[in-house]
């Protein structure tokens, strides 16, 4: 995992339809699709700027909005909130 800085939050959409939306409603969890521009620093230089689509719970989204950082593994497309 590598720490990335969130440069831009392009889009946040509440998922309330389709199979995912129905599943989340049944379990009382709100999920959002979030498109981000993220970048990591390597020796003071910004590297690997790219945008990604994630699915975040309300709790993870709140953490992201406050910290503007995320730990991310590109190969596994797994993340941890900081």
Residue pairs with C-beta under 8 A, 6 or more apart in sequence:
1 71
1 72
1 73
1 78
1 80
2 40
2 71
2 72
2 73
2 74
3 40
3 69
3 70
3 71
3 82
4 38
4 39
4 40
4 69
4 70
4 71
4 72
5 38
5 39
5 40
5 41
5 68
5 69
6 36
6 37
6 38
6 64
6 68
6 69
6 70
7 37
7 38
7 39
7 49
8 36
8 37
9 34
9 35
9 36
9 64
9 65
10 35
10 36
10 37
10 51
11 33
11 34
11 35
12 32
12 33
12 34
12 61
13 32
13 33
13 34
14 30
14 31
14 32
15 21
15 24
15 31
15 32
15 33
15 55
16 25
20 31
20 55
24 30
24 31
29 57
29 58
30 57
30 58
31 55
31 56
31 57
31 58
32 55
32 56
32 57
32 58
32 61
33 53
33 54
33 55
34 53
34 54
34 55
34 56
34 61
34 64
35 51
35 52
35 53
35 54
36 51
36 52
36 54
36 70
37 49
37 50
37 51
38 49
38 50
38 51
38 52
38 70
38 72
39 46
39 47
39 48
39 49
40 46
40 47
40 48
41 47
52 72
54 79
56 64
60 81
63 81
63 82
64 70
64 81
67 81
67 82
69 82
70 79
70 80
70 81
70 82
71 79
71 80
71 81
71 82
72 78
72 79
73 79
